[in-house]
Amino acid sequence: MMHIWGRLSSLNVRKVVWAAQETGAPFTRSDAGMAFGVVKTPEYLNLNPNALVPTLQDGELVLWESNVIVRYLCARYAPTLYPQDLAQRFDAERWMDWQQTTLNRAGGAAFLQWIRTPQNQRDHAAIAQSVAAMAPLLALLDQHLSHYAYLGGAQFSMADIPVACDIHRWVGLPQPRPPLPHLERWYASILARPAVRGVLDQPLS
């Protein structure tokens, strides 16, 4: 049976748990990271020398890096979510990398200030900068989704998982957002998926 190490308060762990639930393959999970500790123990460092979460154990295979784990889970256990056509696959890969390198970085500062910083210590200039950085990225997503049901086209795929986890974090912040009807339609369809239960219905922390 697969085992996932990581706390659900982590966006990156949420990706992996959701992907695992989409596959229907059995797995177990242990809390690790931040208040749960574990990640600095010799046993964990032997699995993941970065001392970060998530880490996946699947038999003899050990993987870290959340988007890589999502790809692996879909390829092995839910091939309908892992495009077989190379053009479609690398289109999905592009969105996954964009989430990690661009979207996550733009929105992370506002999340840290609103959720993980005491109210009297918040840097509202950092929040404003994060909001400004996210605005064109959200508009880009809305424009793309005006033409497609999902990020990769007509069907839900691995591409949607990382981006939706970032959007879940963003819409959970106590700040105004401009209307983005196509993005909102897509996100509503994501929330209707049974596999997001226990993941995208959790409060931010």
N, C-alpha and C positions, 0 to 999 in steps of 0.2 A: 504494500500500500504506500502511496505517496505521503510525504510529510512536508508541511510548509512551516517554516520558522518566521515569525513576525507578528507584530501587533496590528490590529485592524485600524488603528488611528493613523497608520502610515498609508499615504496614497499609493505607494509602490506595492505594499502588501495587498491592498484592496484589488489592484489589477490582477494579481496572481490568484487570489482566492476566488474572485469572480470568474476568471478564465477556467479555473478548476471546476467550479460549479457548472459552467456552461458545458463542460465535457461529460459530466455525469460520472466520471471516474471517482472511486472512493479515495478519500484523503483524510489526514488528520492535520491539526495545526497546533503549534505551541506559541504562546505570547513570548516575544523577545524584543529587546530594544527599549531605549529610554527607561522609564520607571521599572520595567520588567527585567532589566539587566540581561544576562545570558551572553550577550554578543562579545564580551571581553574574556569569556572563559576559554581555556585551552581547547576544550572540545569543540566549541563553536568556531573558534578561529581556525581550527583544522578544516572545517567545512568552508568557511568564508573568511579569508584573511583580511578583508576590508572591515570586518566588525560592523557590518550593516545588515539590514533586512530589506527584502526577503531572501531566504535561501530555500531551495527546493531539493529534497532528497527523493529520488525515484529509483528504488533498487540501488544499484551501484553508482548511478549517475547523481552527481551533485552539481547544481547550477545556481549561480547568483546573477544579478542584473535582471530587473523585473520584466522589461520588454522581451528579453531573450527567453525568460521562463514562459511568458505568454505565448510566444511563437512555438516553443517546444510543446507546450500542452495542447495547443490547437493542432499542430502537425501530427502529434502522436495519437491523441485521443478524440479529436473532433475535426477531422480533415475538411469538413464542409466549411469550417471557419478559417482554414488555411488555404488560400487560393492556389490552385494547381497551375493555372495559366501564369506564365512568368510575368507578363505585363501587369496583370491584376495583383500578383503577389508583391511585386516591388512597388506598386502604387500603395498597397497596404503598409509595406515596410516604411515608405516615405512618411506617411502620416504618424506612424509609431515613433519614428526618430524625431519628427517635428515636435511631437508632444514633449519628448524628453529634453530636447535641446533648446526649444523656443517657448512653447506654451507654458511649460512648468516653471521656467525661469522668470517669465513675465509675471505670473500670478503668485509666485511663492512669497514674495515680500508682504503683500497684503494679508495673506493667510497667517503668516507668522505674527504680524502686528495685531490683527483682530483676535486671533484665537489663542496664541501662545505668549502674548505679552500682556502684563497687567495694564489695566485701563489707564492708570496715571503715568505709565511709562511709554505709551504708544507714540510712535513716530508718524504723525499724520502726513508729513511730506513724503515718507517712504510709501505710504498707502496710495497717495495721489500719483506718484510715479508708477506704481504697479498698475493702477487703474488705467493710466495713459498708455502704458505698454500693452495692456491686454486689449484695448479698444480695437486696434486694427486687426488683431488676430481673431477676435470674435467676429468681426465683420467679414473677414476672409472665410471663416467657417460657415457663416450664414449664407454668404454668396455661393459657396460650393454646394451647400445643402439645398439651395434653391433648385438645383438641377438633379440631385441624387437623393434617394431615400436614406442611404447610409454613406459613410465616408468612402467606402470602396465601390459604391454603385448601388445596385438594386437590393443586395443582400447584406445582412449583418455579417461582419467578419472580425478577425482579430484586430483590424485597424481601429474599430470603434471603442475597444476596451480601454486603452490608455487615455485617449482623448476624453472619453466620457467620465473617467475618474477625475480628471482635471476640471472638467465642467462642474461636476458634482461639488468639488471643493469651492469653486468660484461662486456658484449660485447660493452656497450656504453662508456666505459672508454678509454681514449686516450693512450693506451699502447699496445705493440705487444702481440699476442697470438699464441701459436703453433697450427697447423692444427689438428682438431679433427673431422674427416669427419662424424662420426655417430651422434655426438652431433649436428653438424651443420645441418645435414639432418633433425633431429628431430626438431630443433629450427625453421628451415624454414617451416616445416609443422605447427608448432604452429602459426607463423606469418601469415599464410594463413587463419586462422580461423576468420570468421567475428566477433566473439565476442571479439577479442582483440583490435578492433578499438576503439580509444579513450583512450586506456590503454597502450599497448606496442608500440604504435607509438608516444608516448609523449617523449620529451627530458628529460634527467635526470636533476634534480634540487634539 
